[in-house]
Each structure stands twice: as C-alpha cells, then as structure tokens.
Amino acid sequence: MLEQIISQRLQIALPQVQGTVRLLREGATIPFISRYRKEATGSLDEVQIGAVREQLDKLTELEARRQTVLATIEAQGSLTGELRQRIAACWDAVELEDIYLPYKPKRRTRATVARERGLEPLANIIQAQNARDAAQQARRFVTADVPTPEEALAGACDIIAERIAEDERARNSVRRTFAREGIVHSKVVKGKDAGGVKYSDYFDATSPLRSISSHRFLAMRRGEDDGILKISIDVDAGHITENLCRQFIRPGSATREYMEAAVADSFKRLIRPSIETETLAAAKEKADDEAIRVFAENLRQLLLSAPLGQKRVIAVDPGFRTGCKVVVLDAQGNLVHNTTIYPHPPQNRYAEAAETLKTLAAKYKAEAFAVGDGTAGRETEQLVRSLGLDGSVQLFMVSEDGASVYSASAAAREEFPDYDVTVRGAVSIGRRLIDPLSELVKIDPKSIGVGQYQHSVDQPKLKARLNTVVESCVNRVGVNINTASKHILTYISGLGPALAGNIVAYRTANGSFKSRKEVLKVPRLGAKAYEQAAGFLRVVGGENPLDNSAVHPESYHIVERMAADAGVSVDRLLADKELRKTLNPERYVTEKVGLPTVTDILEALDKRGLDPREQLQVFSFDPNIHTIDDLRTGMRLPGIVTNITAFGAFVDIGIKQDGLVHISQLADRYVASPADAVHLGQHVEVRVTAIDTVRNRISLSMRSEA
C-alpha cells in the first residue's frame, strides 16, 4: 500500500518504488543503492531514491499517528465502523487531523463549559433552525449556573461555534480561501522601530501568500523571532463569513440571528486563528524546503570543488596585529613546520616576513601557497606575489569560512593536541586547497558560509539533508582507505563514527591495508557493512588492481571473465582501453547482473584511480582593488562565485564584502534559478552597477551593457 501511494505521488513506476523500499528497509544506503543496485530500482538516481525515502518516512510517521487517532477514538467509545474505515483510507496528514478534531482531547473551552451546564439540547434546537422563539426555549435552561435566558443562548451558540469550527467542509473552505486569496502581512512591533532597523523593509510589507518568495518569508519570520515583527495573513473576513453562513444557515431559518452570531464567532475566535497558524506553518515549511534545497546544492558544489591534489603547500592564515600564521604541509597534508610572520601594521616587518617565506619555499620545495581570504588576505597575497618565486609555485586564495570553527573543535584538538587554534586554522586552510572534501567534512556545514537563512529553517530537517549531501559527495569521490581521516570515513556508506574509528585504529596497529578484503578484519565490521562500504573504499597500489576502482568486489568475477574472454590478464585489460572497447557488454548480462551494472563496470575501469572532480584553476583578483572605496560604477572585475541564493549569486571581487549579482543580472537571457546560470567557485567577470558604502552593499551584473 505504501509503495503504491509513493509511486502515485512521485510518478515513479511501482516496481521501481518496491525495489527501492525493500533495499532501504534492509538497511542499504542511498549511495549504495544508486550505484550498485540499478537493476532493483530501474536505475533511479540519488535524488529519486532520496525522494522515495522521504515519502516512506512521512507515510510511516502518518501510519503511527493514525494508530494513535484510532486508539483515542476507540477509548471514547466513538469509533464506528464507518469512521474506522475512513481513517484507515486516509493518507493525508491535514485530512486526518480534521477527522480527528471533534474527538481530540481538549483543554476546557467555552463549549465544554456550556455542555457541562446542560446547554447542548438548546444548541441542537437552535441548529435545527425550526424553533420560532429561541428565547422562549432558552428559559427552560435557566439554572443556578445559567441565571438568564441570554446566558443560555450564549452558551448554546458557543457549542454551535465549536461544531462549525470542527466541521471538515468549513475548515477546507476557509483553508482554500487563505491559500488562494491570503496576503502575508508583516508589521513592526510597537516601539521596536529603532532597534530593528535591519528589518525596515518589512515594517509594513505585504506579499500574496501563493507567490511569496522563500527568502522574503524567512526574512519576515526571522524578524518575528527577534521580536521586531508580527506576521499575519490578511483575508476578506466578511466574504468568508458569508460563505460559512450559506453553508450552515438554511433559507428561512427560524434561528438565523443566533446562527449568524455563532458562525461569526466561530470564524473569528476558532477557525481563523487555527487556519492562519496552519497556513503560516505550511508556508514556513515550504520556505524551509526551498532554502534547504539551495543550501544543499551549494554545499554539494563546495564539497566537490576542484582539489589541488597531493602537492607540498605553504598555508598562511593572515592577520594584522597578531601576525600571519604560516604552516608547511607535505603532499599528504601533514604538518611539518609552523611559524609566525609580521609583515603588516603595526609591526611592519615586511622584509623579514618575505625572507622567511622565501626560505621556507626553498627548503620544503613548496609547490603552492594557500592564503586565507579573511582579514589582511589581499595584503598577504601581494606579499607572496612579490617574492619572485619560481613560476611553477602557484598561489591560491582560500575561503576561511568555518576554519575558526574547526580549529576550536574536538576534531582539531584530537589531530593537533600540541598546537593552538591559530596553527590549526592555518592547517585547515592549506588542507582545503589540497582536498576541499576531506577537510570540509570536519566542519558543521552551517558554518561553511554557503547557506541562506540557515539558522531560521527547521534544524533537524536541515541537518538530515546536509548529512545526506556530505554522504553523497564523499561516496561519489571515494576515499583512499590508507590515508583517509576518521572524519571522512564516517560518511562512507555503511560505516559511521564507530566503524570509521575502528578502521583508523586497525590501520595504526597493522599498517596499510593491502586489499579491500582485509577490511573484514576490522573489529565489528561485518558482511553487511562491508557490502555497503567496499565499493567506495580505494586501496592504491594494493594486491588487486580492481581495489583502486569503483567496481564492487561482488563484481570482480565479471571483470575476470572479460579478461579471460579477451585472452589477457586483468592487469592488461585495465591498461588497454582500446581492448576494452572490443568487449560486448550484453555478453555479461545474467539473471542477477543487468546491462546497467555491466555498463557501470566498464565506465569504472575507464576511470580507475581518477578523481571525478574538476581540475583546479589559478585565479587572480584585480591588483588595484582592495576595499569598497576603490570601486567605481562601470568597473569590470574578475570574481569568484561564493554563494548562491534564491534571489541571486554573491561574488568575491577581492574585498571584504562580496557583491550581489541579482537573478535578473546573471545573464542576458531569462534565468529561472541562479543555479541555472552559475555554480559555486565559478570564475566570472562582473560589472559594478551600484555601491552603497553606508550599508556596505555592492551590486554587480554579468549582463552585457545595453
């Protein structure tokens, strides 16, 4: 049943959903399923498999909620066969809550009090709408607790108002009106004008609910969370009340006066607050999903940034007063030397600093410099450029976002217990250049600087999505099991922190792994974990050349058969691409192994030992631009895309403040999403269109001039 619903919602064939759900329930990970179980899923990709898992989780949660609803109603003695059947057939969370609402345990309400005072029969009389003199009827209900007919009528109307508020048709009618006609309205809280100036754009702002952008809604919500704004949804209350009256009041009703009062009260006091809260929550969820999607895509691009590779690097964490922390890293990213130089004010020991860097570069045969892009970054870049080093020594500016978070973390203390945070930060900068993925996985993704309102969205959902992205990226690239840190191994399919730690401990005690099979000797790493992880672990220079490929050990026999058919060894087959081209993939298809798997095997052999990421390109900022005061409108400058949002892209042009290329300025053509026009880390040329030194804002354009 669940599989059928998922199939309908996602428009994915039922057999594909069934195969995916089975694998997920067996504990398989998304990277493993998408890479090694294509026959079972009909070649669904990671995004589709993730969508199936998300729907499965939601429906499983809904099923648990449904059992709670059934048990609660049954305990009240109100569960009829018809009601049970309706609840069992319900797979919509909002509809389920509407069905449950009349039976849901409540705090004491005005209607509860009225019922306790015996006024429900009077409510029935009024709602039947036949009694010509409701006031006369009300006299029968006067008691010590209800001293007047007027109070009896008021109590009866409270009961009717609650019934109307719990009516599914009424709630759906109002819900549709809010969705279709609602206007999100933010107002400044009285007395908060001065303290909330950064939210001044939203002090009295309106946007149609159906079309409000995610970033605008989240900005309003953040202002509300900070106590500066109050958000509401404006609707035509009179029009809604008229519609409700038509629904609940019959033509010629004898009790119209009381029914109209009950309807108006029900909408104002009960329905409107409930639907408004529900609608705002739904809008928040939608905005969260969009912001999380943007963040996740940015993170994916950042983690898959081009690595410099195994090169000897001198990394510099720039600073003025406290100096520049300098570390030397070997080709594997190990720290071999550290010192501090003071080239900038107030010390101004420029010549001494230059000499130190030249000496280090010569002594350790440096192949590249990595300079942090924070405070004093551009000044330090100019220092390195002035050294007159060999042209083979490359210079890169590296983002410092999150480096301070890493340097103060438990992971950094574990790696470098004898060094302070400044040295750890410089090491992080250098390692980001060598391999961004291996270093950035140690940092909370929210601290990397590529999000949009990341602190305003649903935090558990954000964390889960970002972890999925990290897992996807790590497994897409694969890791060298003999050099990988515990942190990156944690994200390998089927492992996790405990097994990652066990792998590192085993490696420390026994030396390098000689084969993938040896991984089975790691304590507590069983057959299931091995199945999930093996294809993503690389053994470079091991006993079996296939161990340094994306071919899963379960498929080695297929490659061996290919080699036998070609009359060569496996080594020869791997070395001869032209020979592999002569193979007929369909020859190796069996009942258990389909053409997608055979095709993947051949592609993996072509890419054996290769990094799927792009090659790193050297980039230089305009040497004449250092601060916002150096900018002039019309200037054309080189830049690097540092963040992508729903409304545009931020570009680093070599000063402290990134400039914004609004979505309308990303290209000469129409751009539906910024991600369609640019990607993170892309080298671009921009034109300065506006400079706001008061608010420290820079507007840029990538369009050709008119």
PATILO-638982 format. One line per 8 residues: their letters; for each residue x, y, z of C-alpha. Coordinates in nm, 3 decimals, padded with zeros to 5 digits. Layout:
PATILO-638982
A> X,Y,Z; ... $
end
This chain:
PATILO-638982
MLEQIISQ> 00.000,00.000,00.000; 00.275,00.248,00.095; 00.463,00.169,-00.224; 00.152,00.239,-00.435; 00.100,00.579,-00.272; 00.468,00.670,-00.315; 00.452,00.561,-00.678; 00.150,00.784,-00.742 $
RLQIALPQ> 00.292,01.085,-00.559; 00.634,01.073,-00.723; 00.520,00.942,-01.062; 00.775,00.661,-01.040; 00.683,00.311,-01.160; 00.560,00.082,-00.884; 00.827,-00.191,-00.937; 01.100,00.074,-00.904 $
VQGTVRLL> 00.950,00.202,-00.579; 00.906,-00.151,-00.445; 01.268,-00.239,-00.514; 01.391,00.083,-00.355; 01.175,00.045,-00.043; 01.290,-00.313,00.003; 01.656,-00.210,-00.010; 01.601,00.083,00.227 $
REGATIPF> 01.427,-00.144,00.476; 01.719,-00.385,00.452; 01.949,-00.103,00.566; 02.106,-00.011,00.233; 02.225,00.348,00.191; 02.126,00.583,-00.089; 02.478,00.596,-00.245; 02.499,00.215,-00.244 $
ISRYRKEA> 02.152,00.167,-00.392; 02.202,00.425,-00.668; 02.548,00.292,-00.761; 02.525,-00.084,-00.718; 02.157,-00.184,-00.728; 02.033,-00.028,-01.051; 01.852,-00.342,-01.159; 01.639,-00.337,-00.843 $
TGSLDEVQ> 01.545,00.031,-00.881; 01.528,00.065,-01.257; 01.834,00.295,-01.245; 01.682,00.558,-01.015; 01.933,00.829,-00.923; 02.019,00.954,-00.575; 01.763,01.236,-00.587; 01.479,00.999,-00.677 $
IGAVREQL> 01.584,00.743,-00.416; 01.605,01.021,-00.159; 01.252,01.130,-00.252; 01.127,00.772,-00.207; 01.291,00.755,00.136; 01.141,01.091,00.236; 00.791,00.978,00.135; 00.839,00.644,00.310 $
DKLTELEA> 00.938,00.822,00.631; 00.641,01.058,00.609; 00.392,00.780,00.545; 00.539,00.564,00.820; 00.502,00.857,01.059; 00.145,00.913,00.938; 00.064,00.546,00.996; 00.184,00.577,01.356 $
RRQTVLAT> -00.028,00.890,01.401; -00.329,00.710,01.255; -00.298,00.429,01.509; -00.292,00.687,01.789; -00.607,00.851,01.648; -00.788,00.517,01.622; -00.691,00.416,01.975; -00.802,00.751,02.121 $
IEAQGSLT> -01.142,00.750,01.948; -01.198,00.383,02.036; -01.123,00.454,02.402; -01.400,00.717,02.394; -01.644,00.456,02.258; -01.700,00.669,01.947; -01.527,00.455,01.685; -01.791,00.338,01.438 $
GELRQRIA> -01.718,00.100,01.153; -01.761,00.380,00.901; -01.524,00.609,01.092; -01.263,00.333,01.125; -01.279,00.269,00.751; -01.245,00.637,00.669; -00.942,00.680,00.895; -00.782,00.365,00.752 $
ACWDAVEL> -00.818,00.502,00.400; -00.674,00.845,00.487; -00.317,00.917,00.375; -00.321,01.295,00.411; -00.197,01.443,00.738; -00.424,01.751,00.726; -00.733,01.545,00.645; -00.653,01.302,00.926 $
EDIYLPYK> -00.631,01.585,01.179; -00.961,01.728,01.054; -01.131,01.389,01.102; -00.979,01.361,01.449; -01.058,01.715,01.562; -01.407,01.653,01.708; -01.269,01.364,01.914; -00.937,01.517,02.010 $
PKRRTRAT> -00.893,01.568,02.385; -00.912,01.942,02.454; -00.848,02.180,02.733; -01.166,02.326,02.883; -01.332,02.551,02.624; -01.635,02.774,02.635; -01.828,02.496,02.460; -01.711,02.244,02.721 $
VARERGLE> -01.842,02.465,03.000; -02.173,02.511,02.817; -02.215,02.135,02.780; -02.141,02.085,03.148; -02.422,02.331,03.222; -02.667,02.124,03.020; -02.698,02.356,02.721; -02.633,02.105,02.441 $
PLANIIQA> -03.008,02.037,02.385; -03.062,02.411,02.338; -02.774,02.417,02.087; -02.946,02.133,01.900; -03.274,02.328,01.891; -03.105,02.639,01.753; -02.902,02.444,01.498; -03.216,02.260,01.379 $
QNARDAAQ> -03.338,02.613,01.286; -03.710,02.532,01.332; -03.791,02.699,01.668; -03.975,03.029,01.611; -03.895,03.161,01.958; -03.548,03.051,02.066; -03.554,03.298,02.355; -03.866,03.126,02.492 $
QARRFVTA> -03.693,02.789,02.455; -03.390,02.925,02.639; -03.596,02.993,02.954; -03.622,02.617,03.010; -03.244,02.605,03.058; -03.215,02.873,03.325; -03.043,02.730,03.635; -02.820,02.846,03.916 $
DVPTPEEA> -02.524,02.810,03.678; -02.716,02.975,03.391; -02.910,03.257,03.557; -03.063,03.418,03.244; -03.201,03.311,02.904; -02.943,03.533,02.739; -02.660,03.338,02.903; -02.824,03.012,02.797 $
LAGACDII> -02.840,03.131,02.436; -02.477,03.249,02.450; -02.363,02.912,02.584; -02.562,02.726,02.317; -02.401,02.944,02.049; -02.056,02.857,02.192; -02.136,02.490,02.134; -02.254,02.559,01.778 $
AERIAEDE> -01.944,02.771,01.710; -01.720,02.483,01.815; -01.915,02.237,01.598; -01.872,02.466,01.299; -01.500,02.504,01.373; -01.466,02.124,01.375; -01.658,02.074,01.052; -01.432,01.945,00.774 $
RARNSVRR> -01.618,02.124,00.493; -01.598,02.454,00.679; -01.229,02.419,00.751; -01.148,02.317,00.394; -01.347,02.610,00.257; -01.159,02.858,00.474; -00.830,02.680,00.405; -00.879,02.718,00.029 $
TFAREGIV> -00.965,03.087,00.066; -00.650,03.151,00.271; -00.437,02.968,00.013; -00.597,03.145,-00.284; -00.650,03.497,-00.150; -00.433,03.529,00.163; -00.188,03.818,00.191; 00.116,03.777,00.419 $
HSKVVKGK> 00.146,04.099,00.617; 00.440,04.190,00.841; 00.422,04.487,01.078; 00.678,04.631,01.314; 00.606,04.571,01.682; 00.527,04.897,01.859; 00.841,05.056,02.000; 01.080,04.830,01.807 $
DAGGVKYS> 01.141,05.064,01.511; 01.484,05.187,01.621; 01.623,04.853,01.736; 01.503,04.664,01.433; 01.633,04.887,01.157; 01.777,04.592,00.963; 01.418,04.474,00.914; 01.296,04.814,00.797 $
DYFDATSP> 01.199,04.672,00.457; 00.937,04.463,00.638; 00.794,04.718,00.886; 00.473,04.727,00.680; 00.517,04.476,00.399; 00.266,04.260,00.214; 00.301,03.973,-00.032; 00.045,03.729,-00.176 $
LRSISSHR> 00.076,03.403,00.012; 00.062,03.194,-00.304; 00.362,03.367,-00.459; 00.579,03.495,-00.171; 00.944,03.401,-00.221; 01.114,03.178,00.032; 01.383,03.432,00.123; 01.126,03.709,00.179 $
FLAMRRGE> 00.909,03.491,00.401; 01.208,03.365,00.601; 01.329,03.723,00.649; 00.988,03.813,00.792; 00.993,03.507,01.017; 01.340,03.589,01.142; 01.221,03.940,01.225; 00.929,03.787,01.418 $
DDGILKIS> 01.163,03.550,01.604; 01.376,03.851,01.700; 01.069,04.025,01.841; 01.077,04.303,01.583; 00.793,04.198,01.352; 00.448,04.047,01.379; 00.325,03.835,01.087; -00.037,03.772,00.998 $
IDVDAGHI> -00.241,03.668,00.696; -00.495,03.919,00.569; -00.816,03.781,00.417; -01.163,03.918,00.348; -01.328,03.810,00.674; -01.671,03.933,00.565; -01.664,03.728,00.246; -01.555,03.413,00.432 $
TENLCRQF> -01.824,03.460,00.697; -02.090,03.499,00.426; -01.978,03.171,00.267; -01.993,02.995,00.602; -02.341,03.133,00.666; -02.458,02.993,00.332; -02.315,02.657,00.433; -02.474,02.638,00.780 $
IRPGSATR> -02.788,02.857,00.767; -03.091,02.740,00.569; -03.310,02.986,00.377; -03.596,03.093,00.602; -03.413,02.976,00.915; -03.616,03.049,01.231; -03.294,03.095,01.433; -03.092,03.292,01.178 $
EYMEAAVA> -02.998,03.562,01.432; -02.829,03.310,01.662; -02.678,03.103,01.383; -02.520,03.411,01.227; -02.373,03.506,01.562; -02.237,03.153,01.608; -02.085,03.148,01.258; -01.917,03.488,01.301 $
DSFKRLIR> -01.782,03.390,01.642; -01.662,03.052,01.512; -01.462,03.210,01.232; -01.315,03.494,01.436; -01.236,03.305,01.757; -01.172,02.947,01.643; -01.136,02.886,01.269; -00.931,03.188,01.168 $
PSIETETL> -00.657,03.153,01.434; -00.633,02.779,01.365; -00.618,02.804,00.985; -00.389,03.107,00.998; -00.144,02.918,01.222; -00.167,02.610,01.000; -00.120,02.818,00.683; 00.181,03.006,00.820 $
AAAKEKAD> 00.333,02.677,00.930; 00.281,02.533,00.581; 00.435,02.845,00.425; 00.729,02.816,00.664; 00.777,02.452,00.570; 00.768,02.540,00.200; 01.018,02.824,00.250; 01.238,02.596,00.461 $
DEAIRVFA> 01.239,02.331,00.191; 01.342,02.584,-00.072; 01.617,02.735,00.145; 01.743,02.389,00.241; 01.743,02.285,-00.125; 01.954,02.587,-00.218; 02.187,02.530,00.077; 02.223,02.161,-00.006 $
ENLRQLLL> 02.311,02.232,-00.368; 02.565,02.496,-00.265; 02.720,02.254,-00.018; 02.738,01.983,-00.285; 02.921,02.218,-00.522; 03.157,02.334,-00.248; 03.242,01.982,-00.132; 03.307,01.877,-00.491 $
SAPLGQKR> 03.530,02.179,-00.557; 03.841,02.105,-00.759; 04.131,01.984,-00.541; 04.492,02.086,-00.594; 04.586,01.727,-00.521; 04.886,01.591,-00.335; 05.120,01.887,-00.350; 05.352,02.046,-00.093 $
VIAVDPGF> 05.178,02.359,00.034; 05.265,02.660,00.245; 04.946,02.791,00.404; 04.908,03.137,00.556; 04.631,03.248,00.790; 04.661,03.630,00.753; 04.633,03.887,01.030; 04.747,04.236,01.120 $
RTGCKVVV> 04.819,04.284,01.489; 04.868,03.917,01.574; 05.069,03.843,01.261; 05.025,03.578,00.992; 05.035,03.212,01.096; 05.239,03.010,00.848; 05.238,02.631,00.820; 05.415,02.395,00.583 $
LDAQGNLV> 05.226,02.082,00.478; 05.365,01.782,00.293; 05.183,01.631,-00.005; 04.960,01.426,00.226; 04.860,01.733,00.428; 05.077,01.653,00.730; 05.211,01.947,00.931; 05.591,01.964,00.905 $
HNTTIYPH> 05.667,02.320,01.018; 05.495,02.630,01.158; 05.592,02.986,01.238; 05.452,03.341,01.255; 05.546,03.641,01.043; 05.457,04.010,01.098; 05.461,04.187,00.760; 05.166,04.419,00.824 $
PPQNRYAE> 05.090,04.707,01.064; 05.159,04.767,01.345; 05.485,04.563,01.332; 05.560,04.622,00.959; 05.840,04.362,00.947; 05.782,04.319,00.575; 06.135,04.234,00.456; 06.184,03.982,00.735 $
AAETLKTL> 05.850,03.815,00.654; 05.933,03.797,00.284; 06.269,03.638,00.356; 06.107,03.380,00.586; 05.857,03.277,00.320; 06.125,03.251,00.050; 06.343,03.037,00.277; 06.055,02.804,00.363 $
AAKYKAEA> 05.955,02.773,-00.002; 06.308,02.670,-00.099; 06.371,02.440,00.199; 06.049,02.243,00.166; 06.024,02.263,-00.216; 05.680,02.426,-00.195; 05.456,02.373,-00.494; 05.179,02.613,-00.391 $
FAVGDGTA> 05.080,02.884,-00.146; 04.735,02.891,00.016; 04.639,03.232,00.158; 04.323,03.276,00.366; 04.078,03.530,00.224; 03.988,03.698,00.553; 04.140,04.000,00.729; 04.471,04.103,00.569 $
GRETEQLV> 04.421,03.842,00.299; 04.474,04.068,-00.001; 04.777,04.232,00.161; 04.930,03.890,00.228; 04.853,03.782,-00.128; 05.053,04.081,-00.255; 05.338,03.985,-00.022; 05.357,03.635,-00.168 $
RSLGLDGS> 05.336,03.769,-00.524; 05.630,04.000,-00.451; 05.859,03.711,-00.355; 05.961,03.643,-00.714; 05.920,03.268,-00.672; 05.962,03.012,-00.945; 05.672,03.022,-01.190; 05.583,02.664,-01.101 $
VQLFMVSE> 05.479,02.772,-00.749; 05.111,02.857,-00.768; 04.921,03.098,-00.542; 04.560,03.044,-00.435; 04.324,03.246,-00.218; 04.127,03.005,00.001; 03.799,03.067,00.183; 03.839,03.088,00.561 $
DGASVYSA> 03.469,03.023,00.632; 03.446,02.775,00.916; 03.823,02.748,00.972; 03.793,02.901,01.318; 03.508,02.660,01.398; 03.729,02.366,01.303; 04.034,02.497,01.487; 03.841,02.509,01.817 $
SAAAREEF> 03.666,02.175,01.763; 03.725,01.839,01.931; 03.837,01.704,01.592; 04.113,01.965,01.569; 04.223,01.905,01.929; 04.241,01.534,01.854; 04.454,01.593,01.543; 04.678,01.864,01.688 $
PDYDVTVR> 04.675,01.844,02.069; 05.007,02.026,02.097; 04.920,02.326,01.880; 04.697,02.627,01.941; 04.393,02.729,01.740; 04.586,02.964,01.512; 04.811,02.687,01.383; 04.513,02.453,01.339 $
GAVSIGRR> 04.330,02.722,01.141; 04.624,02.766,00.903; 04.648,02.389,00.856; 04.279,02.380,00.769; 04.328,02.650,00.504; 04.613,02.456,00.345; 04.433,02.125,00.352; 04.125,02.283,00.191 $
LIDPLSEL> 04.344,02.363,-00.107; 04.488,02.010,-00.126; 04.149,01.839,-00.088; 03.842,02.051,00.000; 03.619,01.749,00.059; 03.846,01.577,00.311; 03.885,01.895,00.514; 03.536,02.044,00.494 $
VKIDPKSI> 03.367,01.726,00.623; 03.519,01.809,00.963; 03.318,02.131,00.988; 02.950,02.177,01.065; 02.806,02.254,00.718; 02.614,02.552,00.863; 02.949,02.720,00.937; 03.087,02.693,00.584 $
GVGQYQHS> 02.917,03.010,00.462; 02.707,02.891,00.169; 02.359,02.894,00.325; 02.056,03.120,00.310; 01.882,03.184,00.644; 02.027,02.853,00.765; 01.960,02.941,01.129; 01.593,03.019,01.056 $
VDQPKLKA> 01.493,02.690,00.896; 01.388,02.359,01.052; 01.716,02.248,01.210; 01.662,01.868,01.222; 01.548,01.870,00.858; 01.845,02.088,00.757; 02.091,01.863,00.940; 01.949,01.548,00.783 $
RLNTVVES> 01.958,01.696,00.432; 02.312,01.829,00.467; 02.436,01.498,00.608; 02.283,01.328,00.305; 02.471,01.569,00.077; 02.802,01.510,00.255; 02.748,01.133,00.237; 02.667,01.159,-00.134 $
CVNRVGVN> 02.977,01.366,-00.213; 03.217,01.151,-00.012; 03.092,00.832,-00.175; 03.089,00.984,-00.522; 03.459,01.065,-00.493; 03.557,00.762,-00.284; 03.840,00.759,-00.031; 04.187,00.609,-00.007 $
INTASKHI> 04.143,00.385,00.294; 04.511,00.414,00.383; 04.515,00.794,00.407; 04.153,00.887,00.486; 04.080,01.051,00.822; 03.824,00.914,01.063; 03.601,01.212,00.984; 03.570,01.138,00.614 $
LTYISGLG> 03.544,00.762,00.667; 03.242,00.831,00.890; 03.045,00.930,00.580; 03.132,00.624,00.375; 02.825,00.412,00.303; 02.761,00.159,00.580; 03.025,00.284,00.826; 02.956,00.566,01.073 $
PALAGNIV> 03.174,00.703,01.356; 03.239,00.376,01.541; 03.349,00.170,01.240; 03.545,00.464,01.098; 03.737,00.483,01.426; 03.795,00.108,01.420; 03.937,00.128,01.067; 04.185,00.400,01.166 $
AYRTANGS> 04.282,00.207,01.482; 04.337,-00.113,01.282; 04.544,00.078,01.025; 04.757,00.230,01.302; 04.817,-00.108,01.462; 04.869,-00.319,01.150; 04.993,-00.082,00.881; 04.835,-00.007,00.545 $
FKSRKEVL> 04.554,-00.219,00.408; 04.678,-00.443,00.125; 04.332,-00.522,-00.011; 03.964,-00.449,00.029; 03.913,-00.797,00.174; 04.138,-00.705,00.464; 03.872,-00.455,00.575; 03.672,-00.755,00.700 $
KVPRLGAK> 03.939,-00.800,00.970; 03.844,-00.465,01.127; 03.670,-00.529,01.461; 03.287,-00.518,01.443; 03.286,-00.459,01.066; 03.061,-00.736,00.939; 02.945,-00.857,00.600; 02.659,-00.604,00.568 $
AYEQAAGF> 02.880,-00.303,00.641; 03.143,-00.442,00.404; 02.884,-00.482,00.129; 02.773,-00.121,00.169; 03.122,00.031,00.203; 03.363,-00.173,-00.009; 03.291,-00.011,-00.346; 03.368,00.335,-00.209 $
LRVVGGEN> 03.698,00.242,-00.041; 04.009,00.258,-00.258; 04.332,00.066,-00.197; 04.606,00.235,-00.400; 04.891,00.004,-00.502; 04.731,-00.296,-00.337; 04.732,-00.664,-00.426; 04.434,-00.640,-00.662 $
PLDNSAVH> 04.426,-00.352,-00.912; 04.045,-00.355,-00.902; 04.065,-00.242,-00.538; 04.155,00.104,-00.672; 03.837,00.132,-00.877; 03.463,00.183,-00.830; 03.400,-00.180,-00.925; 03.238,-00.355,-00.629 $
PESYHIVE> 03.413,-00.674,-00.507; 03.091,-00.865,-00.576; 03.151,-00.791,-00.947; 03.521,-00.877,-00.971; 03.431,-01.210,-01.132; 03.272,-01.021,-01.423; 03.597,-00.832,-01.493; 03.791,-01.157,-01.463 $
RMAADAGV> 03.559,-01.315,-01.719; 03.608,-01.015,-01.950; 03.985,-01.058,-01.925; 03.957,-01.432,-01.994; 03.740,-01.368,-02.299; 04.000,-01.121,-02.428; 04.279,-01.372,-02.359; 04.469,-01.133,-02.130 $
SVDRLLAD> 04.531,-01.079,-01.759; 04.316,-00.843,-01.556; 04.614,-00.605,-01.534; 04.645,-00.598,-01.913; 04.272,-00.544,-01.956; 04.283,-00.248,-01.718; 04.578,-00.096,-01.901; 04.431,-00.126,-02.253 $
KELRKTLN> 04.128,00.096,-02.313; 04.111,00.001,-02.681; 04.094,-00.365,-02.586; 03.804,-00.294,-02.352; 03.618,-00.124,-02.636; 03.607,-00.454,-02.822; 03.404,-00.620,-02.544; 03.030,-00.674,-02.592 $
PERYVTEK> 02.860,-00.566,-02.265; 02.550,-00.775,-02.334; 02.762,-01.092,-02.320; 02.799,-01.043,-01.944; 02.433,-00.988,-01.864; 02.282,-01.260,-01.645; 01.968,-01.308,-01.437; 02.140,-01.132,-01.146 $
VGLPTVTD> 02.353,-00.881,-01.337; 02.183,-00.641,-01.575; 02.318,-00.418,-01.852; 02.328,-00.107,-01.626; 02.572,-00.282,-01.390; 02.792,-00.409,-01.675; 02.798,-00.061,-01.829; 02.894,00.090,-01.492 $
ILEALDKR> 03.176,-00.164,-01.455; 03.324,-00.068,-01.791; 03.299,00.304,-01.707; 03.464,00.239,-01.371; 03.754,00.065,-01.544; 03.798,00.367,-01.772; 03.811,00.600,-01.470; 04.012,00.374,-01.238 $
GLDPREQL> 04.221,00.581,-00.997; 04.089,00.910,-01.137; 03.929,01.185,-00.932; 03.582,01.275,-01.071; 03.622,01.639,-00.967; 03.736,01.918,-01.199; 04.094,02.040,-01.218; 04.179,02.345,-01.007 $
QVFSFDPN> 04.239,02.668,-01.197; 04.458,02.954,-01.077; 04.271,03.282,-01.023; 04.380,03.640,-00.953; 04.178,03.936,-00.829; 04.229,04.284,-00.975; 04.550,04.401,-00.802; 04.417,04.758,-00.778 $
IHTIDDLR> 04.105,04.669,-00.578; 04.142,04.621,-00.202; 03.847,04.798,-00.035; 03.500,04.919,-00.125; 03.643,05.270,-00.163; 03.847,05.151,-00.464; 03.532,05.062,-00.657; 03.366,05.274,-00.924 $
TGMRLPGI> 03.043,05.205,-01.109; 03.106,05.059,-01.452; 03.424,04.877,-01.349; 03.469,04.527,-01.490; 03.635,04.293,-01.243; 03.722,03.925,-01.211; 03.541,03.743,-00.932; 03.458,03.405,-00.780 $
VTNITAFG> 03.104,03.290,-00.702; 03.096,03.228,-00.326; 02.727,03.174,-00.250; 02.409,03.109,-00.447; 02.067,03.205,-00.312; 01.714,03.202,-00.448; 01.747,03.568,-00.548; 02.096,03.576,-00.699 $
AFVDIGIK> 02.462,03.496,-00.651; 02.727,03.653,-00.427; 03.065,03.713,-00.588; 03.401,03.777,-00.420; 03.583,04.054,-00.607; 03.878,04.071,-00.370; 03.749,04.294,-00.091; 03.597,04.209,00.245 $
QDGLVHIS> 03.236,04.244,00.125; 03.104,04.017,-00.150; 02.890,04.179,-00.418; 02.544,04.059,-00.523; 02.451,03.969,-00.878; 02.072,03.974,-00.866; 01.900,03.694,-01.056; 01.788,03.948,-01.317 $
QLADRYVA> 02.154,04.040,-01.382; 02.303,03.691,-01.416; 02.265,03.663,-01.792; 02.123,03.836,-02.098; 01.859,03.561,-02.113; 01.581,03.486,-01.865; 01.712,03.289,-01.563; 01.455,03.087,-01.367 $
SPADAVHL> 01.701,02.985,-01.096; 02.050,03.126,-01.023; 02.183,02.769,-01.020; 02.095,02.751,-01.390; 02.342,03.028,-01.467; 02.635,02.991,-01.223; 02.796,02.739,-00.991; 02.989,02.777,-00.669 $
GQHVEVRV> 03.357,02.855,-00.721; 03.300,02.963,-01.082; 03.537,03.229,-01.215; 03.331,03.513,-01.361; 03.365,03.868,-01.489; 03.127,04.120,-01.332; 03.042,04.484,-01.380; 02.990,04.714,-01.081 $
TAIDTVRN> 02.646,04.874,-01.109; 02.593,05.032,-00.765; 02.793,05.095,-00.447; 02.628,05.163,-00.111; 02.908,05.245,00.135; 02.660,05.321,00.417; 02.505,04.972,00.416; 02.823,04.815,00.274 $
RISLSMRS> 02.643,04.672,-00.028; 02.776,04.620,-00.378; 02.554,04.550,-00.678; 02.706,04.365,-00.970; 02.596,04.249,-01.313; 02.700,03.973,-01.550; 02.486,04.106,-01.834; 02.638,04.275,-02.133 $
EA> 02.590,04.651,-02.132; 02.290,04.779,-02.326 $
end
